[in-house]
Amino acid sequence: MLNHTKKIKEIYEDIQRKIFYMIPEKWDKLYLYSSVLDKPDK
């Protein structure tokens, strides 16, 4: 479970970095809505 949480944190940090460089203006807050779907491994 801890490994799963670490991976999710890494994904959110990656998204944050990408959005930071996509938005050229200064911003103080960012609201992000996301959902995670569990899919069985194939």
N, C-alpha and C positions, 0 to 999 in steps of 0.2 A: 504494500500500500504506500509506503514512504517513497519508493521509487516512482510510483505513478504520480504522486503529488509533486515530486521534483520535476518530472517531465512536463506536467501542466504548467508549473511556474516558469520553466524555460520557454515554453510556447508563448505564454503571456508576455514575457520580457521581449521576445523576438517581435511580437506584434507591436508592442509599445515602441520599440526602436524604429520599426518600419513606418509607423504612423508619424512619429516625431520628424522623420526626414521628408515625409510626404506633404506635411502641412507647413507652408513657408512662414506663417505668422506665429508670433508668440502666443502661447496658450498656457493657462494655469491649471485647467482641469480637462480631463478626457473621460467621457462616459462611454463605456463599451458594454454592449449586451452580447452574451454568447451562450451557447448551449453545447453540451457534450453528449453525443450519442454513443452508447456502448454497442459495438458491433462484434459479433463473434469472429475470432480469427479464422481465416480460411487456409 
